[in-house]
């Protein structure tokens, strides 16, 4: 297994953004980063070998920030944990073209509005993600912080969602009887 930073997180389904915001504020969280639109593009090789190995290559634009992320295979456990490397990029379109020139192709795109929250406990962050398929809190940090924070917000381990937004979207499309495409807001 590769050495490097690990991302550890869980998602929690919530009724709506307003209710989730109130819940976080009541529990001592404050806004760290205001609500921002994110466009996420997932790339893979034509043979799907990244996905087959449990890896992900994502290019994200959030406001003026552009971030290229590689995520490795998930590690077993009650939280979603996997190696992650992120690098800032100056130009979304140029990086997208570079990835295509290297043989990668766009395989999925998903949009969301994200607001980041923090508390005085420095061991994690909560994001409020508003997506076309529902609203989610994402708790990212140390395992003990995730469990403690989830309990303080009224959630149980049985509420933990370890699926990616791509898998959540596929499951949503299956339940709705629609063909999966890209998870984008309708304009």
RAGIZI-V122186 format. One record per residue. OMEGA is omega as a letter, one per 30 degrees, with the letter a starting at -180 (none if undefined). Layout:
<<OMEGA> <OMEGA>>
This chain:
<<a> <l> <l> <a> <l> <l> <l> <a> <l> <l> <l> <l> <l> <a> <a> <a> <a> <l> <a> <l> <l> <l> <a> <a> <l> <a> <l> <l> <l> <a> <l> <l> <a> <l> <a> <l> <l> <l> <a> <l> <a> <a> <l> <l> <a> <a> <l> <a> <l> <a> <a> <l> <a> <a> <l> <l> <a> <l> <a> <l> <l> <a> <l> <l> <l> <a> <l> <a> <l> <l> <l> <l> <l> <l> <a> <l> <a> <l> <l> <a> <a> <l> <a> <l> <l> <l> <l> <a> <a> <a> <a> <a> <l> <l> <l> <l> <l> <l> <l> <l> <l> <l> <l> <l> <l> <a> <a> <l> <l> <a> <l> <l> <a> <l> <l> <l> <l> <l> <l> <l> <a> <a> <l> <a> <l> <l> <l> <a> <l> <a> <l> <a> <l> <a> <a> <l> <l> <l> <a> <l> <l> <a> <a> <l> <l> <a> <a> <a> <l> <l> <a> <l> <l> <a> <l> <l> <l> <l> <a> <l> <a> <a> <l> <l> <l> <l> <l> <l> <l> <l> <l> <a> <l> <l> <a> <a> <l> <a> <l> <l> <l> <a> <a> <l> <l> <l> <none>>
